[in-house]
Amino acid sequence: MNTDNNSTPLSRSERRERKKKSKFNAGHLIIVVIILALLAGVGAYSYYAYYTSTTQYRVTQAFELIDKADDKIARIDAVVDSEITDETADQVEAVRETIEPTRDILREAADYIKRAQENASAEDMERLVLIQESIALRGQMLGLFPQLLDVTEQSARALTGVLVGWEKLIEAQEASVAATEAFDKQDKAGMLESVKQNNEALSALARARVEFNDAERALEGLSFKVYIDYIDLREQMAETAIKAANAWTADDETALKIDLEKYAELLALAQAMEPLTPPADIVAATYQELVGAQSAEYFEIREQVLSLDKKVR
């Protein structure tokens, strides 16, 4: 067999060695490819794990802030949702200053959710949007609080006054009854006692008038005109009863007759106005007229927030 002069025939051992090297090089290449693939997989997993953990961290931080905001909202809610009493005004003052700090907390929570959305999956994005919506609704609740708290505080201050006015009306009524009983004794001592009791009634009625007038100024739209008219009649009754007692003491039968007839007319007018609507009911009705719509909106939003929280928590 002829051979090319430039080619060098390989011995059997050399060919075997080269074959080994060829196998080694091929195997080495395969291993390198596998390692690179594994590294790429690890890198992809690390990338996924990083963004998953980052997203979860941001959501966790947002929830912590939302819980913190909810604690403050609950304090305000307790004032808005409770019955108005003479202590309500002080309670309003205590929670009013928490509104703006709570807004800041919600803004921070919303920022965490916004950043969590940057690399969120489609499934996570749906949940994040609901969380974002719940934060926005809480912001709407805060937006309604100022007016609700203002009217609540005004109503509380008005209520405090009218309750005092109501007590004074009762005192005046009791004094008037005592004056009538003393007058009916038809003696000088009885007349003196009647005058004394009617003067006490006038004093109580004057205080009641002040309280009802102040209440009207405390709450826009509040009207106690019926009460003021009633006080007018009761004052005229007391003044007429004093005149009648003085006429009896002076033995002026003509004046006494006139005074007693006038007293009877005034008494009939006063009784026609009774019973008066409890003043607390008038305050409550005025409150509803002023913020009934806002109050209903607030409680509707609150229910929406509770519903969303059940879905995302």
C-alpha positions as CSV (number, residue, x, y, z in Angstrom):
1,M,0.0,0.0,0.0
2,N,1.4,3.3,-1.0
3,T,1.6,6.2,1.4
4,D,2.0,9.9,1.1
5,N,5.6,11.0,1.9
6,N,4.3,13.9,3.9
7,S,2.0,11.9,6.2
8,T,3.3,10.0,9.2
9,P,1.6,6.8,9.9
10,L,0.5,6.5,13.6
11,S,1.3,3.6,15.6
12,R,-1.4,1.6,17.2
13,S,-0.6,3.0,20.6
14,E,-0.6,6.6,19.3
15,R,-4.0,6.1,17.7
16,R,-5.3,4.7,20.9
17,E,-4.0,7.7,22.9
18,R,-5.5,10.2,20.4
19,K,-8.8,8.5,20.6
20,K,-8.7,8.8,24.4
21,K,-8.0,12.5,24.1
22,S,-10.8,12.9,21.7
23,K,-13.2,11.2,24.0
24,F,-12.0,13.3,26.9
25,N,-12.4,16.6,25.0
26,A,-16.0,15.6,24.0
27,G,-16.8,14.6,27.5
28,H,-15.3,17.8,28.9
29,L,-17.4,19.8,26.5
30,I,-20.6,18.1,27.6
31,I,-19.8,18.7,31.2
32,V,-19.2,22.4,30.6
33,V,-22.5,22.7,28.8
34,I,-24.3,20.9,31.7
35,I,-22.6,23.2,34.2
36,L,-23.5,26.3,32.3
37,A,-27.1,25.1,32.0
38,L,-27.2,24.4,35.7
39,L,-25.7,27.8,36.4
40,A,-28.3,29.4,34.2
41,G,-31.0,27.5,36.1
42,V,-29.7,28.6,39.4
43,G,-29.5,32.1,38.2
44,A,-33.0,32.1,37.0
45,Y,-34.2,30.5,40.2
46,S,-32.2,33.1,42.2
47,Y,-33.7,35.9,40.1
48,Y,-37.2,34.4,40.7
49,A,-36.6,33.8,44.4
50,Y,-35.2,37.4,44.8
51,Y,-38.2,39.0,43.3
52,T,-40.6,36.7,45.0
53,S,-39.1,37.4,48.4
54,T,-38.9,41.1,47.6
55,T,-42.5,41.2,46.6
56,Q,-43.6,39.3,49.7
57,Y,-41.5,41.6,51.9
58,R,-43.1,44.6,50.4
59,V,-46.6,43.2,50.9
60,T,-45.8,42.2,54.5
61,Q,-44.6,45.8,55.2
62,A,-47.7,47.2,53.6
63,F,-49.9,45.0,55.8
64,E,-48.1,46.1,58.9
65,L,-48.7,49.7,58.0
66,I,-52.3,49.0,57.1
67,D,-52.8,47.4,60.5
68,K,-51.2,50.4,62.1
69,A,-53.5,52.7,60.3
70,D,-56.5,50.6,61.2
71,D,-55.8,51.0,64.8
72,K,-56.0,54.7,64.5
73,I,-59.1,54.5,62.2
74,A,-60.8,52.2,64.7
75,R,-60.4,54.9,67.4
76,I,-62.0,57.5,65.2
77,D,-64.7,55.0,64.1
78,A,-65.6,54.4,67.7
79,V,-66.4,58.1,68.1
80,V,-68.3,58.4,64.9
81,D,-70.3,55.2,65.4
82,S,-71.2,55.7,69.0
83,E,-74.1,57.5,70.6
84,I,-73.5,61.2,71.2
85,T,-73.2,62.0,74.9
86,D,-71.8,64.9,76.9
87,E,-68.4,63.2,76.7
88,T,-68.3,63.0,72.9
89,A,-66.8,66.5,72.4
90,D,-63.7,65.6,74.4
91,Q,-63.4,62.3,72.5
92,V,-63.5,64.1,69.2
93,E,-60.7,66.4,70.2
94,A,-58.6,63.4,71.2
95,V,-58.9,61.6,67.8
96,R,-59.1,64.5,65.4
97,E,-55.3,65.0,65.4
98,T,-54.7,61.4,64.3
99,I,-56.3,61.9,60.8
100,E,-53.3,63.3,59.0
101,P,-50.7,60.9,60.5
102,T,-53.0,58.1,59.4
103,R,-53.0,59.4,55.9
104,D,-49.2,59.4,55.9
105,I,-49.2,55.7,57.0
106,L,-51.6,54.8,54.2
107,R,-49.5,56.6,51.7
108,E,-46.4,54.6,52.8
109,A,-48.4,51.4,52.6
110,A,-49.6,52.2,49.1
111,D,-46.0,52.9,48.0
112,Y,-45.0,49.4,49.1
113,I,-47.8,47.9,47.1
114,K,-46.9,49.9,44.1
115,R,-43.3,48.7,44.2
116,A,-44.4,45.1,44.8
117,Q,-46.3,45.3,41.6
118,E,-43.2,46.0,39.6
119,N,-42.2,42.4,39.2
120,A,-45.3,40.6,40.4
121,S,-46.8,37.6,38.6
122,A,-50.3,37.9,37.1
123,E,-51.7,35.9,40.0
124,D,-50.1,38.1,42.6
125,M,-51.0,41.3,40.6
126,E,-54.7,40.6,41.1
127,R,-54.2,40.4,44.8
128,L,-52.0,43.5,44.9
129,V,-54.7,45.5,43.0
130,L,-57.3,44.5,45.7
131,I,-54.9,45.6,48.5
132,Q,-54.3,48.8,46.7
133,E,-58.1,49.4,46.4
134,S,-58.5,48.7,50.1
135,I,-55.9,51.3,50.9
136,A,-57.6,53.8,48.7
137,L,-61.0,53.1,50.4
138,R,-59.4,53.7,53.8
139,G,-58.2,57.0,52.4
140,Q,-61.8,57.8,51.5
141,M,-62.9,57.0,55.0
142,L,-60.4,59.4,56.4
143,G,-61.6,62.0,53.9
144,L,-65.1,61.8,55.4
145,F,-64.0,62.0,59.0
146,P,-63.4,65.8,59.3
147,Q,-66.9,66.8,58.6
148,L,-68.4,63.9,60.6
149,L,-66.2,64.7,63.6
150,D,-67.0,68.5,63.3
151,V,-70.8,67.9,63.3
152,T,-70.4,65.2,66.0
153,E,-68.5,67.6,68.2
154,Q,-71.0,70.4,67.6
155,S,-73.9,68.1,68.3
156,A,-72.3,66.9,71.5
157,R,-71.8,70.5,72.7
158,A,-75.4,71.3,71.8
159,L,-76.7,68.2,73.5
160,T,-74.8,69.1,76.7
161,G,-76.6,72.5,76.8
162,V,-80.1,71.3,76.0
163,L,-79.9,68.6,78.6
164,V,-79.2,71.3,81.2
165,G,-82.0,73.3,79.7
166,W,-84.4,70.3,80.0
167,E,-83.5,69.9,83.6
168,K,-84.2,73.6,84.2
169,L,-87.6,73.2,82.6
170,I,-88.4,70.3,84.9
171,E,-87.3,72.5,87.9
172,A,-89.5,75.3,86.7
173,Q,-92.5,72.8,86.3
174,E,-91.9,71.5,89.9
175,A,-91.7,75.1,91.3
176,S,-94.9,76.0,89.4
177,V,-96.8,73.0,90.9
178,A,-95.5,74.0,94.4
179,A,-96.6,77.6,93.8
180,T,-100.1,76.5,92.8
181,E,-100.4,74.3,95.9
182,A,-99.4,77.2,98.1
183,F,-101.8,79.6,96.4
184,D,-104.7,77.1,96.9
185,K,-104.2,77.4,100.7
186,Q,-105.8,80.9,100.4
187,D,-103.8,82.4,103.3
188,K,-101.1,85.0,103.5
189,A,-98.4,82.5,104.2
190,G,-99.5,80.5,101.2
191,M,-99.4,83.6,99.0
192,L,-95.8,84.4,100.1
193,E,-94.8,80.8,99.4
194,S,-96.5,81.0,96.0
195,V,-94.6,84.1,95.0
196,K,-91.3,82.6,96.1
197,Q,-91.9,79.4,94.1
198,N,-92.9,81.3,91.0
199,N,-89.7,83.4,91.2
200,E,-87.7,80.2,91.4
201,A,-89.6,79.0,88.3
202,L,-88.7,82.2,86.5
203,S,-85.0,81.8,87.4
204,A,-85.0,78.2,86.1
205,L,-86.8,79.3,82.9
206,A,-84.3,82.0,82.3
207,R,-81.5,79.5,82.6
208,A,-83.3,77.1,80.3
209,R,-83.7,79.9,77.6
210,V,-79.9,80.6,77.7
211,E,-79.1,76.9,77.3
212,F,-81.5,76.4,74.3
213,N,-80.3,79.5,72.6
214,D,-76.6,78.5,73.1
215,A,-77.4,75.1,71.7
216,E,-78.8,76.6,68.5
217,R,-75.6,78.6,68.0
218,A,-73.5,75.4,68.6
219,L,-75.1,73.4,65.8
220,E,-76.0,74.8,62.4
221,G,-79.7,74.2,61.6
222,L,-80.7,73.3,65.1
223,S,-83.9,74.9,66.2
224,F,-85.5,75.0,69.6
225,K,-88.2,77.6,68.7
226,V,-90.9,75.4,70.2
227,Y,-89.0,75.3,73.4
228,I,-88.5,79.0,73.5
229,D,-92.2,79.6,72.8
230,Y,-93.0,77.2,75.6
231,I,-90.6,79.0,78.0
232,D,-92.3,82.3,77.0
233,L,-95.7,80.9,78.0
234,R,-94.4,79.5,81.3
235,E,-92.7,82.8,82.2
236,Q,-96.0,84.6,81.5
237,M,-97.8,82.1,83.7
238,A,-95.3,82.6,86.6
239,E,-95.5,86.4,86.3
240,T,-99.4,86.3,86.2
241,A,-99.4,83.9,89.2
242,I,-97.3,86.4,91.2
243,K,-99.7,89.2,90.3
244,A,-102.6,87.1,91.4
245,A,-101.0,86.3,94.8
246,N,-100.3,90.0,95.2
247,A,-103.9,90.9,94.3
248,W,-105.2,88.4,96.9
249,T,-102.9,89.9,99.5
250,A,-104.1,93.4,98.6
251,D,-107.7,92.1,98.6
252,D,-108.1,93.4,95.1
253,E,-110.8,91.1,93.8
254,T,-111.1,92.7,90.4
255,A,-107.4,92.4,89.7
256,L,-107.4,88.9,91.1
257,K,-110.2,87.8,88.8
258,I,-108.4,89.2,85.8
259,D,-105.1,87.5,86.7
260,L,-106.7,84.1,87.4
261,E,-108.5,84.2,84.0
262,K,-105.3,85.1,82.2
263,Y,-103.4,82.4,84.0
264,A,-106.1,79.8,82.9
265,E,-105.7,80.9,79.3
266,L,-101.9,80.7,79.4
267,L,-102.1,77.3,81.1
268,A,-104.3,76.0,78.3
269,L,-101.9,77.2,75.7
270,A,-98.9,75.6,77.5
271,Q,-100.7,72.3,77.9
272,A,-101.6,72.3,74.2
273,M,-97.9,72.3,73.4
274,E,-97.2,69.4,75.6
275,P,-95.6,66.9,75.5
276,L,-92.5,68.5,74.0
277,T,-90.2,66.5,71.7
278,P,-87.2,65.4,73.8
279,P,-84.4,67.8,73.1
280,A,-81.9,65.0,72.5
281,D,-84.2,63.7,69.6
282,I,-84.1,67.2,68.1
283,V,-80.3,67.2,68.2
284,A,-80.2,63.7,66.7
285,A,-82.5,64.7,63.8
286,T,-80.5,67.8,63.0
287,Y,-77.3,65.7,63.0
288,Q,-78.9,63.4,60.5
289,E,-79.9,66.3,58.3
290,L,-76.4,67.7,58.3
291,V,-74.3,64.5,57.7
292,G,-76.8,61.7,57.2
293,A,-75.6,61.2,53.6
294,Q,-71.9,61.3,54.6
295,S,-72.5,59.0,57.4
296,A,-74.2,56.4,55.2
297,E,-71.4,56.7,52.6
298,Y,-68.8,56.2,55.4
299,F,-70.5,53.0,56.7
300,E,-70.9,51.7,53.1
301,I,-67.1,52.2,52.4
302,R,-66.3,50.5,55.7
303,E,-68.2,47.4,54.6
304,Q,-66.4,47.4,51.3
305,V,-63.0,47.5,53.2
306,L,-64.1,44.6,55.4
307,S,-65.1,42.6,52.3
308,L,-61.8,43.3,50.5
309,D,-59.8,42.4,53.6
310,K,-61.4,39.0,53.7
311,K,-60.2,38.4,50.1
312,V,-56.6,39.5,50.5
313,R,-55.7,38.5,54.1
